[in-house]
Amino acid sequence: MLGLRKVATRLPAKDLDRARAWYAEKLDLHPAEARPGGLRYVVGDGEFALFASAGQSDGTFTQMGFEVADLRATVAELRRRGVVFEEYDEPLRTEDGIATVDGNYPSKGRGEYGAWFRDCDGNLLGVGQPF
């Protein structure tokens, strides 16, 4: 029933103008569509929206992830733009912001390299590269 259309992520933002500027400056992403109270982004075959919200996520879990071809190059470029990556010891261990997750989604390969960062509203975003 729900597999007939694509999935789209929704992320809260306290200030849409600030969020729009952050996503443009840090991630080089620009809205495909804007409406009062919301911005819609199209990335590859997926999409996500930022919506004006007085609330916020607690940021303890990955809310959205991007799959990239070269994680190390992506992390380096995002750092150059001022993105700060999270460091973890458990349950995943990161080295220089990157974790190796063996056996993650075996249909994509043996595992995945992953890295996580927060947007300007504290939403936890991930970047991954299957291997």
N, C-alpha and C positions, 0 to 999 in steps of 0.2 A: 504494500500500500504506500509506504513512504519512500520507497526506492524509485519512484517514477520521475522525480525531479532532483536537481542538485541540492546539496546542503549549503547553507550560508550561515556564517558566524555573525553574532551581534555582540558588540563590545560597548560598555558604558563610557561616556566621556562627560566630565563636569563642564567643560568649556569647549565647544566644537571648533571655535576659531583657533584656539591653542592646539587642539588635537590635529586639526587640518594642517597647521604649520609644522607640527612635530613629525607627522607621517610624511610630509613632503620633504622636509630638511633631512631627517634621519634615514628614512627608508626609500625616498624617491618615489613615493606613491601619491597619486592624485585622484580625487573622487571622480567617478564616471557620472555621478548624479548627486545632486544636493536638493534637499527639501528642508523646510523649517523643522529643526529638531533632529536632522539626520544627514549622514553622508554615506553614500554607497561606493565601494571600491570593487573593481574587477581585477583579479590577479589570475592569470592563466585561465584554467577552466572553472575557477571558483570565484567566490565573492565574499565580502564581509561588509558590515555596516557599523558605523559609529553612531550612537544615539545619545542625545542629551539626557543626562540622568543626574538626579541629586544623590543617588546611591553610588556605590562602587564595589567592584569585586574585592575579595580579600587577598587576591594575588597568590594564593598558596598552591595553585595548580595551573597547568598550561591551558590557556583559553583559546589559543589559535596557533597553528604551526605553518611554516613555509617550508617546502621542499626545494632544495637547491642542488646544483650539479657539483659545486666545489665549496664545501663548508668553510674550510680554512680561509679561502679568498674572500668569501662573503663576510665572515667574522672580521677579518682585517679591514675591509672596506667600511663596514658598519662602525667599527671602533674609530676609524678615521673621521667619521661623521659625528662622533661623540656618543655612540651607543655604549652603555656599560653592561657587560655580561655577568650573569650570576655565577658564583662558584659553589659547588656542592661537594659534600663528603659522603653523604648517605641519603637515600639508598643508591644514588648514582654518584660517581666520583668524577669531577671535572679536572682537567689539566689545562691551564690557560683558557678557561671558559668552555672547553669542549669535552663532552663525555663520549665514551664508546659503549654502545648498548648492543651486546651480542644477542642474537636471536630475536631482535625486535622486528616484527612483521616479516616472517620468513618468506612470504610471497614476493617481497621486494629484494631479497638477497639474504646474506648471512646476518646482517644487523644494520645499525644506523649510528652515525655520528650525530650528536645533538648539542645545541647551545641554546641558552635562554636569556632573555632580557625583558625589561619592563618598558612599557610606553609611558607617556607623560601622565597617565592616570593610574599607573600601577598595575595595569593589565599585564599578565605574564604571557609573553609570546615566545614561541620556539622556532628554531631553524634546524632542519635535519637534512642529512645526506645518506641515502641507503648505500651499503657496501656489500 
